[in-house]
Amino acid sequence: MRLLMVGADLPAIAAAGPDVEVTVLLGATTKDGWLPLPAGVRTVFVDDHKSIDAAVNGLLRAGFGPGSFDAVYAYDDPALMTAAALAAMLGARGVPPRTVALFRDKSLQKQALRAAGLPVTACTVVEDIRELPAGFRLPYPKAVVKPVAGMATQSTFVVSSDADLARISAQCRANSTAARTFVIEEFVAGEEWFADGLLSDGELRFLSLGRYAQPCLSAVLEKAPVQTFCLDPVADKGAYDLAAPLVADALRVLGLTDGVFHMELFHQPDTGRLVFSECAARRAGGPISDQIRYKYGVDLAADGVRALLEPVGEPDVRVRDGVVASTFLPLRPGIVLGYPTAEQVLAQPDVVHARIFVPKGMRIQGGAANTFARMGEVTVHTADAETAQRRLTELADWFRRHIEVLPLAPTLRELFADPRNADFAHAAAADG
């Protein structure tokens, strides 16, 4: 089977079976700004893999056209519509453009679900955040303001007044924020849950639920490591009974039939109510997929590709007892000189998986506030949630203490004072 991958999804490449021939449409930003591809992977290089113009031209130059691929796949949100258009052009399986729109545009998504009678956060579209309409008022007492097709909490703000909204508008204008059309969503208090799973032929083949230790946006704005916990299908059966019907109904309305999804929901313990927040037609970001693979033995990277290529049944689920949870490993601003290796992280008590993303020599700025801002990720397996949360906090603190950095703009005095320059000698001379 022949798969065109729009952008490089390394876990999916690694998990692809021997019967899957992968061709990666590789854009310049991925080639230069991400982890290296495994040796032997066939690529088609283009300036921007998200541009349908660049993608079509590059594929045709490389000799590909209708009938060249069985399915077209993308993992990165901005590449999903490109993949949909390419699938239609190439006569291959893929998520249809209309369905992608319902998963990419937060206003279209909520509009469709609201029309179907599902509980969903209220929202209002602002056509151009840099130019608020005259007399525009914040439509909710408290709200979340973000790009209508945003991701990873980038350019996302919590506001509670007209003055807050005006300040955000001015800030986006001053910073030349690329996104212009924003959505204002009613703020919903409660626990933030997430649902991840697999669909084939319109049927939900696998469902995993989890929760954030604190709402994801709160952790990002506080620059605290994001922590995620799997919910156990036995110990947390009530959560599954509550969420499964809403998850299935939402996916049916949005039209996703084959592949994987990541959905976020708000649970209000005082009322028992569950409210839909948003959903993406891709795997979860961060370590959630690693958690799921360890907790259930289900690899959504492999199964998501397979479901797009051909119909699949329910995966072989093997549930581990106990609590499986993860945390982001924090950054320290500066020029990165050293940090614990993935093997050293894995050697810590209760750790079952670790990833590191940042190479030595990288310059880390201090202002990032989104879910891309992390040095790595770590997953633990413990007997209970209290132990898991303690271990995640301890691991993040331990890792931070062992990151070595230089200041981003060091003075010579600071460099000379650095212990790594203890053997510096200004001059040397031979006797005589």
N, C-alpha and C positions, 0 to 999 in steps of 0.2 A: 504494500500500500504506500502511496506517495503523498506526503504531507508537505504543504508549503507553510512555513512558520514565519509570520510577519513580526520581526523582532526576535531576539534570542531569549528563549525561556530555558535556562540551563537545567533546572530540575526535570522539565518535560523531555529535553533532549537525552538526559542521562537515563530516564525511565522508559524511553521508547523501546518497544520490542524489536527483535532482529528482523521482523517482517515489515517494519516501518522505515521507509527511506525519507529522511528529513532534509529539506532544503530551506535554509534560513535566508530570508530577505533582510540583509544586514545594513542598517543605517549608520551614518558616520558617528553619531553620538554613542551608539551602542558599541561600535568597533573601538572607539577611543576611550570611552568613559565607563566601561563595565568590565566584569570579570571575563577573562579570555575564554573563547570557545574550545571545546575538546578538539583534539587533533582529528582530522579526517571528516569533519562536518562540512558538507557542501554549502557554499554561500553564494548569494548574488548581492554584490555591494551596490548600494544606491546612496545618494546624498541624504535622504530622509525616508526611512521606511514607512513613516506615517502618511506621507504625501502620496495620494493616488496617482498623481502625475509621474513622480519619480518611480513609484513602484511598477506601474504598467510599462513605462519606457525601459526600465532596467530588466524586467522579465523578458520583454520582447528582444532586447539586445542579446540576452543570454540564450535565446532560442526557445523560450517557453511560451505557451499559448493555450487556447482551449484544449482540454483533454490531457494536459500535462500533469495534473494533480488530482487526487481523489478527494482531498479536503484542504481547506485553508483555515489556519488557526492563529489566534493572537492571544497573548496574556496581558499585555499592557493596555490599560484603558484607552489611551488615545489612538491605539492601533486597531481597535476592534472594528470601527467603521471601515477602515481601509481593507481589513480582512474580509468583511462582508461584501464590499464592492468587488474585490478580486475574485471571491468565490462565485459571484454571479457572472462575472466576465469569463471566468475559466471553466464554467460548467461543473464546479466542484461542490461538495458538501460544505456548509458553513452556516453560521448564524445569520438570518436574513437582516437586511439593513433596517427595516421597520422595528424588528425586535431589538437590535443594537441601540436604536434611538431611545427606546423605552428603558433601557438599562443605563444609558449614558446621560440623558437629560433628566435631571432630578424633578423638574416641573412636569414633564410629560409622564414620568413614572408615577408620581403622586396623583396626577389628574386621572390616569387610567384606573388606579387602585381605588381612589375615592368614588369614581363612577360605578365601580363594582361593589361598593358598600363595605369595603375593608377599612379597618381602623388605621389611619395614616396621619402623620403630622401635617398640619396646615402649612401652606406656603404661598408666597407672593413673588412674582418675577419682577426684577428691576432690569430693564433692557440695557442700560449702560450705567454701571456703578459710578463712573466718573462724573456723570451728569444726572443727578437725581431730578425727577420732575418737580416743577415748582409746587411748593406746598406739600410735598410728599411727607407723610407721617409714618412712623414705625407702626405696622399693623397689629403687633402683638406686644403685650407687656414686656416680654423678654424673648429674644430671638437669636438664632444662629444665622449669620450672613456668610455666604460662600459662593464660589462660581457654580453656575448651573450645571456644568459638566466637569466639576473639579474632582480631585482625588488626593488621598494621603493628607487630608486636612490642610492643604496648602491654601493660603489666602483665606483662612476661615476665622471668623470673629464671633464673639458673644456680645450682644448689645442689649441695652435695656432703656434706651431713650432716643429721642430724635437727634439729640446732640451727638450721641455715640455714632449713630448712622452717618451723620454729616461728617464726622471726623474720619470714619472709614472711607467715605467717598473721597475726601480730600487726600487721604493717605494713598489710596489707589491711584489717584491722578498724579500725585507728586512722585510716586515710585514707578510710574508707567507700568502698572500691573498688567500683564498680558491679557488676562481674562477680563472681559468687559460686562457680559451679561451674568448677573448674579441672581441667586434665589434667597429670599428671606424666609426662614423656616421657624415656626413656632417652637420655642424651647420646651422640651418635655423632660421633666425631672424623673429620675428613677434609675434602675440598674440597666446598664447597656449589655444586651445579649448579642450573640452572633450565631448565625446558622450557616453551615457549609454542607454541600452535598453534590450528588451526581444524578443527572437525568439521562434517560435514553428512551426514545420513542414517546416522549411526553410523560413518562412515568418516573416518579422519584425512586431511585434505586438505593440511595444511601443518604442518611441525614445525621449530622453531628451538630450538637449545640455547645456553646461556650459562653463565657462572660468575661468582661473586663473587670479588673480589680477596682478601677474607677473609670468613668466614661472616658473613652479614648481622647476626645478633644480636651477634656480637663487635664489629663496627664500631659498632653502635648503642650498646652498653654503654660502649664507649670514647669515644663521641661523636666518632668519626672519620667523614669523608664516606664513604658507601657507594659502592663502585665496582663496575661490572658490565661484563662483556666478552662479546660474541658469540663462539660457537665456530663456526668455518668448516666447512661440510659437506665440503670437500675436505681441507684441512689437518688437520682434527680428525675425520676419517672414523671413526676408532676409537671416539670418544666417541658418535657417532651410532649406530654399530652396536651399542654396548653399551646405550644408553638407549632407543632406539626401541621394542624389544619390551616393556620394562617400562612405558613411557608408554602404549602402546596397550592393554596388558592392564589397567592400572590404570583407564583411562578406561572400558573395557568393563565392568569390575566395578562402577564407581561409577554407570554408567548415563547419562552425558552423551552425547547424540547430535547436538546441533546447537548451534553457538556456539563460543566461545573458552575457553581455560583457561590457568592459570598453575600449574605444578607445581614443587616443590622436592625435590631429591634430594641424597644424600650419597655422594660417590665416595671410596673408600678405596684410594689408589694402591698401598699395599703388598700388598693382596690382589686388586685389580682389581674388588672388589665394589661394587655400586651399591645403595643402600638408599633406599626411598621415605620422604620426610619428610611432605609435605602437598600438597594441591592445592586450588585455588579455581576456581569456574566463572565466571571473569571474566578480563579482561586483567590483565597485570602492573601493579603500581603503579610509581611512579618513571619513569625514562627508558627502560625496557626496550622499550616499544612504539615509541619514537622510534628506538632502535637497530635494531630489526627492520625498520622501514619504510625506513631508510637502507641497511641491509645487503642486504635482499632485495627491496625494492620492494613489500612486502606491508603493507597497512594493516589491522591487526587491528581497529581501531575501526570501520571501514567493513564489513569482512568478517564480523565478529561479529554485527552487526545484520542484515546481509543473510542470513546462514545461519539466523537465527532466523525471518526472514520467509518464506524459500523455500529449496529445495535449491540448493546451489552446488557447482561443481566445484573442481578445484585452481586456486589463484591463479596468475597469471603471475609466476613468480619470476625475478628478475634479480640474481644474486649479485655483489656488489662484492668484489674482491680486497682483501687487507690486513685490518687489525684495526679493528673498530668497537667503541668502549667509551664508558662514561659515568660521571659522578660527580655526587653531590649537591653543590650549592653551599652552604657552611655558613652558619649563623646567627651573629650576635653579639648577646648579651643587651643590651637597652636599647630606647629609643625610636628607631625607624629614621628617619634623616633623608635618607640617600642611599646609592647603590650603583651599580655599573656597570649600564647598561641591557642588555637582551637583544641589541640591535644591537652594543653595544660588546663583549659576550662573543663574539658570532658573528664579530667581526673579529679575534679572537685566532688565532694559527697553529693549523692542523689542526682547528679547531672547525667542525662541520657543522650543529649544531642547539643552540638554547638556549631555556630557559624560565625565567621569573621569576614567583614566586607572591606575594611579600610587598609590599604597597604602603607608600609612605612614610607615617610617622605610626603604624605598627603597633607595639604594645608586645610585645617578645620576652622571655619569661622564660628563665632559664638552666637550668632543671631538666629540660627535655623529653628523653626518651630513647626515641624511637620513630621509625619511618621517615616520619612526617609532618614531622619536625623538619628542615626545609631551607629555604633562601632560594629555591633554584631548582635547575635541572638543566642539564648540558651534555654533549653527545656529540661525540666526536672520531673522526677517521679517519686512521690512521697505517699505516706499512709493517709494523710489528711490535709485539708485545705490550709489550716493554720501553719502547719510545718512547711507546706509549699510556699506560702507567702513569705514566711521568714527566710527561707532559703533563697528565694528570688531576690529579696532585698539585700541579703548578705552577699550574694554573688555579684550584683550590680555594684555595690560599694567596694567589694574586693577588687573587681576589675578596674574600677575608676582609679583606685589608689595605685595600681600598677601600670597605668598608662604614662609613658614618658613623652613629654613634648618640649619643644622650644617655643618661646614667644613668636608670634607671627611676624613681628618687626623688632627683633632683638637689637639692643645696643651692643657695642663691643665689650662694654663693662659686664653686661649680663652674660655674654658668651664666655668671657675669660673666667667669670665666677662659676660657670657650670662645671660640675665634677668631671664631666667627660673631657674637659680641657685641662685636667690636672697635670698631664704630661706635656703641656704646651711649653715650648722653649722659644724665646724670641730670637736667640742667636746661639751659635756654637762655634768654637774655634779650636784649632789644633795647637798644642804647646809648641813654642819656638816660632 
